[in-house]
Amino acid sequence: MPSQNKYPVKIRVCEPDITELEVKYVTDAIKNAEISSIASPVHMLENEFAEKFGMRQAIAVNSGGSALFLALKALDIGPGDEVIVPDFTMIATAAAVTHCEATPVFVDASEKSFNIDPEKIEEKITPRTKMIMPVHLYGEPCDMDAIMRIAKKHNLLVVEDAAEAHGAKWKGKLVGTFGKASCFSFYANKIMTTGEGGMILTDDDEYANTLRHIRGYNFDDEKHFWHQTVAWNLRMSALGAALGRAQLARLDELIEKRRKNAAYYMAGLKDVSGIRFFPEPPDTFCVFWMFGILAPRADELMDFLDKHGIETRTFFIPMHVQPVYQSLSQKEGEFRWSTHYGEKGFYLPSASHLTEEQMDVVIAAIKEFY
Ligand SMILES: *Cc1c(COP(=O)(O)O)cnc(C)c1O
């Protein structure tokens, strides 16, 4: 397993791509003592991020998980509510629902993509359902036509988890611009990073105002140190924001590199029998956060790559088998594809600044194994 490499690592699974520009932005912020969460880099990152996505409001927070939690909390998701979440995702999506004391309702992944299967959403909708949270996994957009149609028909909110998909597009429209709100992560290995950090996008000014209040203890506008409700400190630091501004300035470049790397892997692995991966579906622009493959004898292959100094990481473990969610009712065999992906999938080194020589080493090792 990757988290416990037995051999020295020569090629890491995913490292941040940091240049002189990032160094300059962060150094400038320190020199100007722009360090707190009310310093200008945070506002500038918010403005620049909102502009990049053509949205009215961007609210910076300290993690992608905080973004998800805050987005739901400010929409009054609470006890008794149900929220549709993909079974195949990272824990933060479901945890946001649980933190609101609502119930996540899991839907299997698709046969044709790692994303939620829209055809299996409607059977999970009950009178308690309030929201659908599509996750654009590994940088591939969900079928947003289908999801928005279902949401409209059943009068449900949509909050997109775009933590892995900055810049991805569904039919030419950026993911993160479809729902009531969308959430991004700027964790160190994401498409762009602030070290730790996250962002919420929305077009609703009033909702954005609520989000800004409850991310920082809900200070009263008229009377400071006066609180109508208890809230949290989920603010982003200005040093992170300074780093993020440099990364945002380079976002198109970072995406282009990831797309090129994915194309290189696909060309190199297309003739290796048994290896499967999903090419870019029509109607989408994928940003390939991680290059994932499904492989026979996946565990052995990962060990073999580890021996060659190549770090890999398993796919997510589906939500329905997690100790915290096992007690939720589920039908036998209903999570066929998420189970399959969780067992057979892992990702190859996927940093944006990976070189062709490094990918050649990975491809050659996979071929040697088989
Ligand atoms: C990374 C990630 C998150 C959480 O982001 P953090 O910044 O690590 O809190 C949420 N959802 C998905 C799908 C992610 O990949």
The ligand as an SDF file (V2000), in Angstrom:
LIG
                    3D

 15 15  0  0  0  0  0  0  0  0999 V2000
  -10.0110   16.5750   -1.5000 C   0  0  0  0  0  0  0  0  0  0  0  0
  -11.4640   16.3720   -1.5310 C   0  0  0  0  0  0  0  0  0  0  0  0
  -12.3160   16.9750   -0.6000 C   0  0  0  0  0  0  0  0  0  0  0  0
  -11.8310   17.6280    0.6500 C   0  0  0  0  0  0  0  0  0  0  0  0
  -10.9590   18.6610    0.4920 O   0  0  0  0  0  0  0  0  0  0  0  0
   -9.9670   19.0440    1.7220 P   0  0  0  0  0  0  0  0  0  0  0  0
   -9.4050   20.3340    1.2520 O   0  0  0  0  0  0  0  0  0  0  0  0
   -8.9550   17.9500    1.8030 O   0  0  0  0  0  0  0  0  0  0  0  0
  -10.7970   19.1600    2.9260 O   0  0  0  0  0  0  0  0  0  0  0  0
  -13.6790   16.8550   -0.7750 C   0  0  0  0  0  0  0  0  0  0  0  0
  -14.1960   16.1500   -1.7830 N   0  0  0  0  0  0  0  0  0  0  0  0
  -13.4200   15.5200   -2.6830 C   0  0  0  0  0  0  0  0  0  0  0  0
  -14.0710   14.7810   -3.7910 C   0  0  0  0  0  0  0  0  0  0  0  0
  -12.0370   15.5910   -2.5830 C   0  0  0  0  0  0  0  0  0  0  0  0
  -11.2700   14.9580   -3.4480 O   0  0  0  0  0  0  0  0  0  0  0  0
  1  2  1  0
  2  3  1  0
  2 14  2  0
  3  4  1  0
  3 10  2  0
  4  5  1  0
  5  6  1  0
  6  7  2  0
  6  8  1  0
  6  9  1  0
 10 11  1  0
 11 12  2  0
 12 13  1  0
 12 14  1  0
 14 15  1  0
M  END
$$$$
